[in-house]
Amino acid sequence: MNDLIKYAGIILIVLGAILLSVYVIQHMVSNAVLVSGGFLIVGGTAVYVILNRIFD
């Protein structure tokens, strides 16, 4: 279970990348998908760094 929590940041980064990929493929006009994808990537990076410092 700790491994899943440890890699939660990577999961968020991958979800953000998937959102940005969907934005490009679907040719969306709204910026909401861009903003949420950006937040997921930046937040996932922060979560990954913080959780790896805690669990190591």
mmCIF entry with sequence, helices, sheets and N, C-alpha, C, O atoms, coordinates in Angstrom:
data_MODEL
# 
_entry.id   MODEL 
# 
_entity.id                         1 
_entity.type                       polymer 
_entity.pdbx_number_of_molecules   1 
# 
_entity_poly.entity_id                      1 
_entity_poly.type                           'polypeptide(L)' 
_entity_poly.nstd_linkage                   no 
_entity_poly.nstd_monomer                   no 
_entity_poly.pdbx_seq_one_letter_code       MNDLIKYAGIILIVLGAILLSVYVIQHMVSNAVLVSGGFLIVGGTAVYVILNRIFD 
_entity_poly.pdbx_seq_one_letter_code_can   MNDLIKYAGIILIVLGAILLSVYVIQHMVSNAVLVSGGFLIVGGTAVYVILNRIFD 
_entity_poly.pdbx_strand_id                 A 
# 
loop_
_entity_poly_seq.entity_id 
_entity_poly_seq.num 
_entity_poly_seq.mon_id 
_entity_poly_seq.hetero 
1 1  MET n 
1 2  ASN n 
1 3  ASP n 
1 4  LEU n 
1 5  ILE n 
1 6  LYS n 
1 7  TYR n 
1 8  ALA n 
1 9  GLY n 
1 10 ILE n 
1 11 ILE n 
1 12 LEU n 
1 13 ILE n 
1 14 VAL n 
1 15 LEU n 
1 16 GLY n 
1 17 ALA n 
1 18 ILE n 
1 19 LEU n 
1 20 LEU n 
1 21 SER n 
1 22 VAL n 
1 23 TYR n 
1 24 VAL n 
1 25 ILE n 
1 26 GLN n 
1 27 HIS n 
1 28 MET n 
1 29 VAL n 
1 30 SER n 
1 31 ASN n 
1 32 ALA n 
1 33 VAL n 
1 34 LEU n 
1 35 VAL n 
1 36 SER n 
1 37 GLY n 
1 38 GLY n 
1 39 PHE n 
1 40 LEU n 
1 41 ILE n 
1 42 VAL n 
1 43 GLY n 
1 44 GLY n 
1 45 THR n 
1 46 ALA n 
1 47 VAL n 
1 48 TYR n 
1 49 VAL n 
1 50 ILE n 
1 51 LEU n 
1 52 ASN n 
1 53 ARG n 
1 54 ILE n 
1 55 PHE n 
1 56 ASP n 
# 
_struct_asym.id          A 
_struct_asym.entity_id   1 
# 
loop_
_struct_conf.conf_type_id 
_struct_conf.id 
_struct_conf.pdbx_PDB_helix_id 
_struct_conf.beg_label_comp_id 
_struct_conf.beg_label_asym_id 
_struct_conf.beg_label_seq_id 
_struct_conf.pdbx_beg_PDB_ins_code 
_struct_conf.end_label_comp_id 
_struct_conf.end_label_asym_id 
_struct_conf.end_label_seq_id 
_struct_conf.pdbx_end_PDB_ins_code 
_struct_conf.beg_auth_comp_id 
_struct_conf.beg_auth_asym_id 
_struct_conf.beg_auth_seq_id 
_struct_conf.end_auth_comp_id 
_struct_conf.end_auth_asym_id 
_struct_conf.end_auth_seq_id 
_struct_conf.pdbx_PDB_helix_class 
_struct_conf.details 
_struct_conf.pdbx_PDB_helix_length 
HELX_P HELX_P1 AA1 ASN A 2  ? LYS A 6  ? ASN A 2  LYS A 6  1 ? 5  
HELX_P HELX_P2 AA2 ALA A 8  ? GLN A 26 ? ALA A 8  GLN A 26 1 ? 19 
HELX_P HELX_P3 AA3 ALA A 32 ? PHE A 55 ? ALA A 32 PHE A 55 1 ? 24 
# 
_struct_conf_type.id          HELX_P 
_struct_conf_type.criteria    ? 
_struct_conf_type.reference   ? 
# 
loop_
_atom_site.group_PDB 
_atom_site.id 
_atom_site.type_symbol 
_atom_site.label_atom_id 
_atom_site.label_alt_id 
_atom_site.label_comp_id 
_atom_site.label_asym_id 
_atom_site.label_entity_id 
_atom_site.label_seq_id 
_atom_site.pdbx_PDB_ins_code 
_atom_site.Cartn_x 
_atom_site.Cartn_y 
_atom_site.Cartn_z 
_atom_site.occupancy 
_atom_site.B_iso_or_equiv 
_atom_site.pdbx_formal_charge 
_atom_site.auth_seq_id 
_atom_site.auth_comp_id 
_atom_site.auth_asym_id 
_atom_site.auth_atom_id 
_atom_site.pdbx_PDB_model_num 
ATOM 1   N N  . MET A 1 1  ? 0.822   -1.189 0.000   1.00 0.00 ? 1  MET A N  1 
ATOM 2   C CA . MET A 1 1  ? 0.000   0.000  0.000   1.00 0.00 ? 1  MET A CA 1 
ATOM 3   C C  . MET A 1 1  ? 0.868   1.255  0.000   1.00 0.00 ? 1  MET A C  1 
ATOM 4   O O  . MET A 1 1  ? 0.515   2.258  -0.621  1.00 0.00 ? 1  MET A O  1 
ATOM 5   N N  . ASN A 1 2  ? 2.010   1.201  0.700   1.00 0.00 ? 2  ASN A N  1 
ATOM 6   C CA . ASN A 1 2  ? 2.884   2.360  0.721   1.00 0.00 ? 2  ASN A CA 1 
ATOM 7   C C  . ASN A 1 2  ? 3.467   2.658  -0.660  1.00 0.00 ? 2  ASN A C  1 
ATOM 8   O O  . ASN A 1 2  ? 3.731   3.816  -0.986  1.00 0.00 ? 2  ASN A O  1 
ATOM 9   N N  . ASP A 1 3  ? 3.667   1.617  -1.471  1.00 0.00 ? 3  ASP A N  1 
ATOM 10  C CA . ASP A 1 3  ? 4.177   1.840  -2.825  1.00 0.00 ? 3  ASP A CA 1 
ATOM 11  C C  . ASP A 1 3  ? 3.184   2.615  -3.665  1.00 0.00 ? 3  ASP A C  1 
ATOM 12  O O  . ASP A 1 3  ? 3.572   3.482  -4.448  1.00 0.00 ? 3  ASP A O  1 
ATOM 13  N N  . LEU A 1 4  ? 1.896   2.309  -3.507  1.00 0.00 ? 4  LEU A N  1 
ATOM 14  C CA . LEU A 1 4  ? 0.871   3.031  -4.250  1.00 0.00 ? 4  LEU A CA 1 
ATOM 15  C C  . LEU A 1 4  ? 0.820   4.491  -3.825  1.00 0.00 ? 4  LEU A C  1 
ATOM 16  O O  . LEU A 1 4  ? 0.690   5.379  -4.667  1.00 0.00 ? 4  LEU A O  1 
ATOM 17  N N  . ILE A 1 5  ? 0.921   4.742  -2.543  1.00 0.00 ? 5  ILE A N  1 
ATOM 18  C CA . ILE A 1 5  ? 0.922   6.118  -2.046  1.00 0.00 ? 5  ILE A CA 1 
ATOM 19  C C  . ILE A 1 5  ? 2.196   6.829  -2.489  1.00 0.00 ? 5  ILE A C  1 
ATOM 20  O O  . ILE A 1 5  ? 2.163   8.013  -2.824  1.00 0.00 ? 5  ILE A O  1 
ATOM 21  N N  . LYS A 1 6  ? 3.309   6.117  -2.492  1.00 0.00 ? 6  LYS A N  1 
ATOM 22  C CA . LYS A 1 6  ? 4.584   6.711  -2.879  1.00 0.00 ? 6  LYS A CA 1 
ATOM 23  C C  . LYS A 1 6  ? 4.562   7.178  -4.331  1.00 0.00 ? 6  LYS A C  1 
ATOM 24  O O  . LYS A 1 6  ? 5.175   8.191  -4.667  1.00 0.00 ? 6  LYS A O  1 
ATOM 25  N N  . TYR A 1 7  ? 3.856   6.443  -5.193  1.00 0.00 ? 7  TYR A N  1 
ATOM 26  C CA . TYR A 1 7  ? 3.815   6.789  -6.607  1.00 0.00 ? 7  TYR A CA 1 
ATOM 27  C C  . TYR A 1 7  ? 2.539   7.536  -7.011  1.00 0.00 ? 7  TYR A C  1 
ATOM 28  O O  . TYR A 1 7  ? 2.203   7.574  -8.195  1.00 0.00 ? 7  TYR A O  1 
ATOM 29  N N  . ALA A 1 8  ? 1.840   8.115  -6.071  1.00 0.00 ? 8  ALA A N  1 
ATOM 30  C CA . ALA A 1 8  ? 0.626   8.873  -6.381  1.00 0.00 ? 8  ALA A CA 1 
ATOM 31  C C  . ALA A 1 8  ? 0.948   10.090 -7.242  1.00 0.00 ? 8  ALA A C  1 
ATOM 32  O O  . ALA A 1 8  ? 0.136   10.474 -8.084  1.00 0.00 ? 8  ALA A O  1 
ATOM 33  N N  . GLY A 1 9  ? 2.099   10.695 -7.051  1.00 0.00 ? 9  GLY A N  1 
ATOM 34  C CA . GLY A 1 9  ? 2.497   11.837 -7.859  1.00 0.00 ? 9  GLY A CA 1 
ATOM 35  C C  . GLY A 1 9  ? 2.684   11.472 -9.318  1.00 0.00 ? 9  GLY A C  1 
ATOM 36  O O  . GLY A 1 9  ? 2.298   12.232 -10.206 1.00 0.00 ? 9  GLY A O  1 
ATOM 37  N N  . ILE A 1 10 ? 3.267   10.323 -9.570  1.00 0.00 ? 10 ILE A N  1 
ATOM 38  C CA . ILE A 1 10 ? 3.452   9.853  -10.947 1.00 0.00 ? 10 ILE A CA 1 
ATOM 39  C C  . ILE A 1 10 ? 2.100   9.614  -11.610 1.00 0.00 ? 10 ILE A C  1 
ATOM 40  O O  . ILE A 1 10 ? 1.925   9.913  -12.791 1.00 0.00 ? 10 ILE A O  1 
ATOM 41  N N  . ILE A 1 11 ? 1.151   9.081  -10.857 1.00 0.00 ? 11 ILE A N  1 
ATOM 42  C CA . ILE A 1 11 ? -0.187  8.847  -11.396 1.00 0.00 ? 11 ILE A CA 1 
ATOM 43  C C  . ILE A 1 11 ? -0.838  10.175 -11.777 1.00 0.00 ? 11 ILE A C  1 
ATOM 44  O O  . ILE A 1 11 ? -1.483  10.267 -12.821 1.00 0.00 ? 11 ILE A O  1 
ATOM 45  N N  . LEU A 1 12 ? -0.678  11.198 -10.948 1.00 0.00 ? 12 LEU A N  1 
ATOM 46  C CA . LEU A 1 12 ? -1.237  12.513 -11.262 1.00 0.00 ? 12 LEU A CA 1 
ATOM 47  C C  . LEU A 1 12 ? -0.582  13.114 -12.498 1.00 0.00 ? 12 LEU A C  1 
ATOM 48  O O  . LEU A 1 12 ? -1.261  13.737 -13.314 1.00 0.00 ? 12 LEU A O  1 
ATOM 49  N N  . ILE A 1 13 ? 0.716   12.939 -12.644 1.00 0.00 ? 13 ILE A N  1 
ATOM 50  C CA . ILE A 1 13 ? 1.422   13.464 -13.811 1.00 0.00 ? 13 ILE A CA 1 
ATOM 51  C C  . ILE A 1 13 ? 0.927   12.778 -15.080 1.00 0.00 ? 13 ILE A C  1 
ATOM 52  O O  . ILE A 1 13 ? 0.720   13.431 -16.103 1.00 0.00 ? 13 ILE A O  1 
ATOM 53  N N  . VAL A 1 14 ? 0.741   11.481 -15.014 1.00 0.00 ? 14 VAL A N  1 
ATOM 54  C CA . VAL A 1 14 ? 0.246   10.738 -16.181 1.00 0.00 ? 14 VAL A CA 1 
ATOM 55  C C  . VAL A 1 14 ? -1.175  11.171 -16.525 1.00 0.00 ? 14 VAL A C  1 
ATOM 56  O O  . VAL A 1 14 ? -1.501  11.311 -17.703 1.00 0.00 ? 14 VAL A O  1 
ATOM 57  N N  . LEU A 1 15 ? -2.024  11.386 -15.529 1.00 0.00 ? 15 LEU A N  1 
ATOM 58  C CA . LEU A 1 15 ? -3.381  11.865 -15.793 1.00 0.00 ? 15 LEU A CA 1 
ATOM 59  C C  . LEU A 1 15 ? -3.369  13.244 -16.445 1.00 0.00 ? 15 LEU A C  1 
ATOM 60  O O  . LEU A 1 15 ? -4.163  13.513 -17.347 1.00 0.00 ? 15 LEU A O  1 
ATOM 61  N N  . GLY A 1 16 ? -2.476  14.111 -15.995 1.00 0.00 ? 16 GLY A N  1 
ATOM 62  C CA . GLY A 1 16 ? -2.341  15.427 -16.619 1.00 0.00 ? 16 GLY A CA 1 
ATOM 63  C C  . GLY A 1 16 ? -1.885  15.330 -18.059 1.00 0.00 ? 16 GLY A C  1 
ATOM 64  O O  . GLY A 1 16 ? -2.371  16.065 -18.919 1.00 0.00 ? 16 GLY A O  1 
ATOM 65  N N  . ALA A 1 17 ? -0.962  14.438 -18.326 1.00 0.00 ? 17 ALA A N  1 
ATOM 66  C CA . ALA A 1 17 ? -0.494  14.247 -19.707 1.00 0.00 ? 17 ALA A CA 1 
ATOM 67  C C  . ALA A 1 17 ? -1.603  13.680 -20.587 1.00 0.00 ? 17 ALA A C  1 
ATOM 68  O O  . ALA A 1 17 ? -1.709  14.045 -21.758 1.00 0.00 ? 17 ALA A O  1 
ATOM 69  N N  . ILE A 1 18 ? -2.420  12.803 -20.042 1.00 0.00 ? 18 ILE A N  1 
ATOM 70  C CA . ILE A 1 18 ? -3.551  12.262 -20.804 1.00 0.00 ? 18 ILE A CA 1 
ATOM 71  C C  . ILE A 1 18 ? -4.552  13.369 -21.125 1.00 0.00 ? 18 ILE A C  1 
ATOM 72  O O  . ILE A 1 18 ? -5.074  13.431 -22.238 1.00 0.00 ? 18 ILE A O  1 
ATOM 73  N N  . LEU A 1 19 ? -4.820  14.241 -20.157 1.00 0.00 ? 19 LEU A N  1 
ATOM 74  C CA . LEU A 1 19 ? -5.732  15.358 -20.411 1.00 0.00 ? 19 LEU A CA 1 
ATOM 75  C C  . LEU A 1 19 ? -5.202  16.274 -21.512 1.00 0.00 ? 19 LEU A C  1 
ATOM 76  O O  . LEU A 1 19 ? -5.959  16.709 -22.380 1.00 0.00 ? 19 LEU A O  1 
ATOM 77  N N  . LEU A 1 20 ? -3.918  16.562 -21.474 1.00 0.00 ? 20 LEU A N  1 
ATOM 78  C CA . LEU A 1 20 ? -3.345  17.415 -22.508 1.00 0.00 ? 20 LEU A CA 1 
ATOM 79  C C  . LEU A 1 20 ? -3.362  16.723 -23.866 1.00 0.00 ? 20 LEU A C  1 
ATOM 80  O O  . LEU A 1 20 ? -3.527  17.381 -24.892 1.00 0.00 ? 20 LEU A O  1 
ATOM 81  N N  . SER A 1 21 ? -3.197  15.419 -23.883 1.00 0.00 ? 21 SER A N  1 
ATOM 82  C CA . SER A 1 21 ? -3.271  14.673 -25.143 1.00 0.00 ? 21 SER A CA 1 
ATOM 83  C C  . SER A 1 21 ? -4.688  14.709 -25.720 1.00 0.00 ? 21 SER A C  1 
ATOM 84  O O  . SER A 1 21 ? -4.873  14.879 -26.926 1.00 0.00 ? 21 SER A O  1 
ATOM 85  N N  . VAL A 1 22 ? -5.672  14.550 -24.856 1.00 0.00 ? 22 VAL A N  1 
ATOM 86  C CA . VAL A 1 22 ? -7.067  14.621 -25.307 1.00 0.00 ? 22 VAL A CA 1 
ATOM 87  C C  . VAL A 1 22 ? -7.365  16.008 -25.859 1.00 0.00 ? 22 VAL A C  1 
ATOM 88  O O  . VAL A 1 22 ? -8.077  16.138 -26.855 1.00 0.00 ? 22 VAL A O  1 
ATOM 89  N N  . TYR A 1 23 ? -6.828  17.047 -25.222 1.00 0.00 ? 23 TYR A N  1 
ATOM 90  C CA . TYR A 1 23 ? -7.027  18.415 -25.694 1.00 0.00 ? 23 TYR A CA 1 
ATOM 91  C C  . TYR A 1 23 ? -6.485  18.582 -27.115 1.00 0.00 ? 23 TYR A C  1 
ATOM 92  O O  . TYR A 1 23 ? -7.138  19.195 -27.959 1.00 0.00 ? 23 TYR A O  1 
ATOM 93  N N  . VAL A 1 24 ? -5.320  18.049 -27.374 1.00 0.00 ? 24 VAL A N  1 
ATOM 94  C CA . VAL A 1 24 ? -4.709  18.184 -28.698 1.00 0.00 ? 24 VAL A CA 1 
ATOM 95  C C  . VAL A 1 24 ? -5.455  17.352 -29.736 1.00 0.00 ? 24 VAL A C  1 
ATOM 96  O O  . VAL A 1 24 ? -5.681  17.814 -30.854 1.00 0.00 ? 24 VAL A O  1 
ATOM 97  N N  . ILE A 1 25 ? -5.836  16.135 -29.376 1.00 0.00 ? 25 ILE A N  1 
ATOM 98  C CA . ILE A 1 25 ? -6.499  15.243 -30.327 1.00 0.00 ? 25 ILE A CA 1 
ATOM 99  C C  . ILE A 1 25 ? -7.902  15.742 -30.679 1.00 0.00 ? 25 ILE A C  1 
ATOM 100 O O  . ILE A 1 25 ? -8.310  15.677 -31.838 1.00 0.00 ? 25 ILE A O  1 
ATOM 101 N N  . GLN A 1 26 ? -8.634  16.234 -29.692 1.00 0.00 ? 26 GLN A N  1 
ATOM 102 C CA . GLN A 1 26 ? -10.015 16.651 -29.910 1.00 0.00 ? 26 GLN A CA 1 
ATOM 103 C C  . GLN A 1 26 ? -10.151 18.076 -30.441 1.00 0.00 ? 26 GLN A C  1 
ATOM 104 O O  . GLN A 1 26 ? -11.257 18.479 -30.800 1.00 0.00 ? 26 GLN A O  1 
ATOM 105 N N  . HIS A 1 27 ? -9.079  18.846 -30.504 1.00 0.00 ? 27 HIS A N  1 
ATOM 106 C CA . HIS A 1 27 ? -9.087  20.240 -30.967 1.00 0.00 ? 27 HIS A CA 1 
ATOM 107 C C  . HIS A 1 27 ? -10.107 21.076 -30.186 1.00 0.00 ? 27 HIS A C  1 
ATOM 108 O O  . HIS A 1 27 ? -10.938 21.770 -30.771 1.00 0.00 ? 27 HIS A O  1 
ATOM 109 N N  . MET A 1 28 ? -10.029 20.997 -28.880 1.00 0.00 ? 28 MET A N  1 
ATOM 110 C CA . MET A 1 28 ? -10.955 21.719 -28.013 1.00 0.00 ? 28 MET A CA 1 
ATOM 111 C C  . MET A 1 28 ? -10.629 23.207 -28.019 1.00 0.00 ? 28 MET A C  1 
ATOM 112 O O  . MET A 1 28 ? -9.497  23.611 -28.281 1.00 0.00 ? 28 MET A O  1 
ATOM 113 N N  . VAL A 1 29 ? -11.649 24.014 -27.723 1.00 0.00 ? 29 VAL A N  1 
ATOM 114 C CA . VAL A 1 29 ? -11.468 25.459 -27.705 1.00 0.00 ? 29 VAL A CA 1 
ATOM 115 C C  . VAL A 1 29 ? -11.347 25.976 -26.270 1.00 0.00 ? 29 VAL A C  1 
ATOM 116 O O  . VAL A 1 29 ? -10.757 27.034 -26.047 1.00 0.00 ? 29 VAL A O  1 
ATOM 117 N N  . SER A 1 30 ? -11.888 25.256 -25.309 1.00 0.00 ? 30 SER A N  1 
ATOM 118 C CA . SER A 1 30 ? -11.896 25.678 -23.917 1.00 0.00 ? 30 SER A CA 1 
ATOM 119 C C  . SER A 1 30 ? -10.511 25.542 -23.285 1.00 0.00 ? 30 SER A C  1 
ATOM 120 O O  . SER A 1 30 ? -9.757  24.616 -23.585 1.00 0.00 ? 30 SER A O  1 
ATOM 121 N N  . ASN A 1 31 ? -10.202 26.482 -22.410 1.00 0.00 ? 31 ASN A N  1 
ATOM 122 C CA . ASN A 1 31 ? -8.924  26.440 -21.706 1.00 0.00 ? 31 ASN A CA 1 
ATOM 123 C C  . ASN A 1 31 ? -9.008  25.673 -20.389 1.00 0.00 ? 31 ASN A C  1 
ATOM 124 O O  . ASN A 1 31 ? -7.991  25.500 -19.718 1.00 0.00 ? 31 ASN A O  1 
ATOM 125 N N  . ALA A 1 32 ? -10.186 25.215 -20.009 1.00 0.00 ? 32 ALA A N  1 
ATOM 126 C CA . ALA A 1 32 ? -10.353 24.502 -18.742 1.00 0.00 ? 32 ALA A CA 1 
ATOM 127 C C  . ALA A 1 32 ? -9.546  23.207 -18.723 1.00 0.00 ? 32 ALA A C  1 
ATOM 128 O O  . ALA A 1 32 ? -8.980  22.843 -17.692 1.00 0.00 ? 32 ALA A O  1 
ATOM 129 N N  . VAL A 1 33 ? -9.491  22.524 -19.837 1.00 0.00 ? 33 VAL A N  1 
ATOM 130 C CA . VAL A 1 33 ? -8.728  21.273 -19.905 1.00 0.00 ? 33 VAL A CA 1 
ATOM 131 C C  . VAL A 1 33 ? -7.243  21.570 -19.805 1.00 0.00 ? 33 VAL A C  1 
ATOM 132 O O  . VAL A 1 33 ? -6.504  20.818 -19.169 1.00 0.00 ? 33 VAL A O  1 
ATOM 133 N N  . LEU A 1 34 ? -6.795  22.649 -20.419 1.00 0.00 ? 34 LEU A N  1 
ATOM 134 C CA . LEU A 1 34 ? -5.378  23.028 -20.325 1.00 0.00 ? 34 LEU A CA 1 
ATOM 135 C C  . LEU A 1 34 ? -4.991  23.370 -18.890 1.00 0.00 ? 34 LEU A C  1 
ATOM 136 O O  . LEU A 1 34 ? -3.944  22.945 -18.400 1.00 0.00 ? 34 LEU A O  1 
ATOM 137 N N  . VAL A 1 35 ? -5.843  24.138 -18.228 1.00 0.00 ? 35 VAL A N  1 
ATOM 138 C CA . VAL A 1 35 ? -5.551  24.543 -16.848 1.00 0.00 ? 35 VAL A CA 1 
ATOM 139 C C  . VAL A 1 35 ? -5.545  23.339 -15.921 1.00 0.00 ? 35 VAL A C  1 
ATOM 140 O O  . VAL A 1 35 ? -4.646  23.203 -15.092 1.00 0.00 ? 35 VAL A O  1 
ATOM 141 N N  . SER A 1 36 ? -6.541  22.460 -16.049 1.00 0.00 ? 36 SER A N  1 
ATOM 142 C CA . SER A 1 36 ? -6.580  21.293 -15.164 1.00 0.00 ? 36 SER A CA 1 
ATOM 143 C C  . SER A 1 36 ? -5.430  20.336 -15.455 1.00 0.00 ? 36 SER A C  1 
ATOM 144 O O  . SER A 1 36 ? -4.884  19.745 -14.524 1.00 0.00 ? 36 SER A O  1 
ATOM 145 N N  . GLY A 1 37 ? -5.048  20.167 -16.707 1.00 0.00 ? 37 GLY A N  1 
ATOM 146 C CA . GLY A 1 37 ? -3.896  19.337 -17.040 1.00 0.00 ? 37 GLY A CA 1 
ATOM 147 C C  . GLY A 1 37 ? -2.607  19.913 -16.476 1.00 0.00 ? 37 GLY A C  1 
ATOM 148 O O  . GLY A 1 37 ? -1.758  19.177 -15.973 1.00 0.00 ? 37 GLY A O  1 
ATOM 149 N N  . GLY A 1 38 ? -2.463  21.227 -16.561 1.00 0.00 ? 38 GLY A N  1 
ATOM 150 C CA . GLY A 1 38 ? -1.283  21.885 -15.998 1.00 0.00 ? 38 GLY A CA 1 
ATOM 151 C C  . GLY A 1 38 ? -1.207  21.747 -14.492 1.00 0.00 ? 38 GLY A C  1 
ATOM 152 O O  . GLY A 1 38 ? -0.141  21.486 -13.935 1.00 0.00 ? 38 GLY A O  1 
ATOM 153 N N  . PHE A 1 39 ? -2.364  21.925 -13.824 1.00 0.00 ? 39 PHE A N  1 
ATOM 154 C CA . PHE A 1 39 ? -2.398  21.765 -12.375 1.00 0.00 ? 39 PHE A CA 1 
ATOM 155 C C  . PHE A 1 39 ? -2.064  20.331 -11.964 1.00 0.00 ? 39 PHE A C  1 
ATOM 156 O O  . PHE A 1 39 ? -1.371  20.112 -10.970 1.00 0.00 ? 39 PHE A O  1 
ATOM 157 N N  . LEU A 1 40 ? -2.555  19.362 -12.725 1.00 0.00 ? 40 LEU A N  1 
ATOM 158 C CA . LEU A 1 40 ? -2.246  17.972 -12.399 1.00 0.00 ? 40 LEU A CA 1 
ATOM 159 C C  . LEU A 1 40 ? -0.760  17.676 -12.561 1.00 0.00 ? 40 LEU A C  1 
ATOM 160 O O  . LEU A 1 40 ? -0.182  16.956 -11.747 1.00 0.00 ? 40 LEU A O  1 
ATOM 161 N N  . ILE A 1 41 ? -0.143  18.216 -13.591 1.00 0.00 ? 41 ILE A N  1 
ATOM 162 C CA . ILE A 1 41 ? 1.285   17.961 -13.800 1.00 0.00 ? 41 ILE A CA 1 
ATOM 163 C C  . ILE A 1 41 ? 2.126   18.646 -12.728 1.00 0.00 ? 41 ILE A C  1 
ATOM 164 O O  . ILE A 1 41 ? 3.026   18.031 -12.156 1.00 0.00 ? 41 ILE A O  1 
ATOM 165 N N  . VAL A 1 42 ? 1.837   19.911 -12.456 1.00 0.00 ? 42 VAL A N  1 
ATOM 166 C CA . VAL A 1 42 ? 2.613   20.636 -11.438 1.00 0.00 ? 42 VAL A CA 1 
ATOM 167 C C  . VAL A 1 42 ? 2.337   20.071 -10.043 1.00 0.00 ? 42 VAL A C  1 
ATOM 168 O O  . VAL A 1 42 ? 3.263   19.878 -9.255  1.00 0.00 ? 42 VAL A O  1 
ATOM 169 N N  . GLY A 1 43 ? 1.070   19.807 -9.739  1.00 0.00 ? 43 GLY A N  1 
ATOM 170 C CA . GLY A 1 43 ? 0.719   19.235 -8.436  1.00 0.00 ? 43 GLY A CA 1 
ATOM 171 C C  . GLY A 1 43 ? 1.261   17.832 -8.261  1.00 0.00 ? 43 GLY A C  1 
ATOM 172 O O  . GLY A 1 43 ? 1.700   17.461 -7.173  1.00 0.00 ? 43 GLY A O  1 
ATOM 173 N N  . GLY A 1 44 ? 1.232   17.047 -9.333  1.00 0.00 ? 44 GLY A N  1 
ATOM 174 C CA . GLY A 1 44 ? 1.778   15.695 -9.265  1.00 0.00 ? 44 GLY A CA 1 
ATOM 175 C C  . GLY A 1 44 ? 3.266   15.695 -9.013  1.00 0.00 ? 44 GLY A C  1 
ATOM 176 O O  . GLY A 1 44 ? 3.778   14.846 -8.283  1.00 0.00 ? 44 GLY A O  1 
ATOM 177 N N  . THR A 1 45 ? 3.968   16.644 -9.615  1.00 0.00 ? 45 THR A N  1 
ATOM 178 C CA . THR A 1 45 ? 5.408   16.759 -9.379  1.00 0.00 ? 45 THR A CA 1 
ATOM 179 C C  . THR A 1 45 ? 5.683   17.114 -7.918  1.00 0.00 ? 45 THR A C  1 
ATOM 180 O O  . THR A 1 45 ? 6.577   16.543 -7.294  1.00 0.00 ? 45 THR A O  1 
ATOM 181 N N  . ALA A 1 46 ? 4.916   18.052 -7.380  1.00 0.00 ? 46 ALA A N  1 
ATOM 182 C CA . ALA A 1 46 ? 5.093   18.442 -5.977  1.00 0.00 ? 46 ALA A CA 1 
ATOM 183 C C  . ALA A 1 46 ? 4.757   17.287 -5.041  1.00 0.00 ? 46 ALA A C  1 
ATOM 184 O O  . ALA A 1 46 ? 5.481   17.037 -4.077  1.00 0.00 ? 46 ALA A O  1 
ATOM 185 N N  . VAL A 1 47 ? 3.671   16.587 -5.318  1.00 0.00 ? 47 VAL A N  1 
ATOM 186 C CA . VAL A 1 47 ? 3.277   15.449 -4.477  1.00 0.00 ? 47 VAL A CA 1 
ATOM 187 C C  . VAL A 1 47 ? 4.339   14.361 -4.534  1.00 0.00 ? 47 VAL A C  1 
ATOM 188 O O  . VAL A 1 47 ? 4.664   13.755 -3.512  1.00 0.00 ? 47 VAL A O  1 
ATOM 189 N N  . TYR A 1 48 ? 4.881   14.110 -5.718  1.00 0.00 ? 48 TYR A N  1 
ATOM 190 C CA . TYR A 1 48 ? 5.911   13.072 -5.859  1.00 0.00 ? 48 TYR A CA 1 
ATOM 191 C C  . TYR A 1 48 ? 7.148   13.411 -5.026  1.00 0.00 ? 48 TYR A C  1 
ATOM 192 O O  . TYR A 1 48 ? 7.685   12.550 -4.329  1.00 0.00 ? 48 TYR A O  1 
ATOM 193 N N  . VAL A 1 49 ? 7.593   14.650 -5.098  1.00 0.00 ? 49 VAL A N  1 
ATOM 194 C CA . VAL A 1 49 ? 8.785   15.054 -4.344  1.00 0.00 ? 49 VAL A CA 1 
ATOM 195 C C  . VAL A 1 49 ? 8.529   14.988 -2.846  1.00 0.00 ? 49 VAL A C  1 
ATOM 196 O O  . VAL A 1 49 ? 9.359   14.468 -2.100  1.00 0.00 ? 49 VAL A O  1 
ATOM 197 N N  . ILE A 1 50 ? 7.401   15.501 -2.401  1.00 0.00 ? 50 ILE A N  1 
ATOM 198 C CA . ILE A 1 50 ? 7.094   15.525 -0.970  1.00 0.00 ? 50 ILE A CA 1 
ATOM 199 C C  . ILE A 1 50 ? 6.929   14.114 -0.404  1.00 0.00 ? 50 ILE A C  1 
ATOM 200 O O  . ILE A 1 50 ? 7.468   13.799 0.657   1.00 0.00 ? 50 ILE A O  1 
ATOM 201 N N  . LEU A 1 51 ? 6.183   13.268 -1.116  1.00 0.00 ? 51 LEU A N  1 
ATOM 202 C CA . LEU A 1 51 ? 5.961   11.917 -0.599  1.00 0.00 ? 51 LEU A CA 1 
ATOM 203 C C  . LEU A 1 51 ? 7.233   11.079 -0.612  1.00 0.00 ? 51 LEU A C  1 
ATOM 204 O O  . LEU A 1 51 ? 7.416   10.230 0.260   1.00 0.00 ? 51 LEU A O  1 
ATOM 205 N N  . ASN A 1 52 ? 8.110   11.299 -1.579  1.00 0.00 ? 52 ASN A N  1 
ATOM 206 C CA . ASN A 1 52 ? 9.366   10.545 -1.587  1.00 0.00 ? 52 ASN A CA 1 
ATOM 207 C C  . ASN A 1 52 ? 10.297  11.000 -0.477  1.00 0.00 ? 52 ASN A C  1 
ATOM 208 O O  . ASN A 1 52 ? 11.106  10.209 0.008   1.00 0.00 ? 52 ASN A O  1 
ATOM 209 N N  . ARG A 1 53 ? 10.203  12.231 -0.074  1.00 0.00 ? 53 ARG A N  1 
ATOM 210 C CA . ARG A 1 53 ? 10.996  12.660 1.087   1.00 0.00 ? 53 ARG A CA 1 
ATOM 211 C C  . ARG A 1 53 ? 10.448  12.062 2.380   1.00 0.00 ? 53 ARG A C  1 
ATOM 212 O O  . ARG A 1 53 ? 11.209  11.749 3.296   1.00 0.00 ? 53 ARG A O  1 
ATOM 213 N N  . ILE A 1 54 ? 9.141   11.907 2.453   1.00 0.00 ? 54 ILE A N  1 
ATOM 214 C CA . ILE A 1 54 ? 8.524   11.350 3.666   1.00 0.00 ? 54 ILE A CA 1 
ATOM 215 C C  . ILE A 1 54 ? 8.813   9.857  3.776   1.00 0.00 ? 54 ILE A C  1 
ATOM 216 O O  . ILE A 1 54 ? 9.181   9.382  4.850   1.00 0.00 ? 54 ILE A O  1 
ATOM 217 N N  . PHE A 1 55 ? 8.651   9.099  2.674   1.00 0.00 ? 55 PHE A N  1 
ATOM 218 C CA . PHE A 1 55 ? 8.755   7.646  2.728   1.00 0.00 ? 55 PHE A CA 1 
ATOM 219 C C  . PHE A 1 55 ? 10.186  7.133  2.598   1.00 0.00 ? 55 PHE A C  1 
ATOM 220 O O  . PHE A 1 55 ? 10.403  5.930  2.744   1.00 0.00 ? 55 PHE A O  1 
ATOM 221 N N  . ASP A 1 56 ? 11.152  7.974  2.335   1.00 0.00 ? 56 ASP A N  1 
ATOM 222 C CA . ASP A 1 56 ? 12.548  7.502  2.247   1.00 0.00 ? 56 ASP A CA 1 
ATOM 223 C C  . ASP A 1 56 ? 13.311  7.724  3.516   1.00 0.00 ? 56 ASP A C  1 
ATOM 224 O O  . ASP A 1 56 ? 14.491  7.381  3.596   1.00 0.00 ? 56 ASP A O  1 
# 
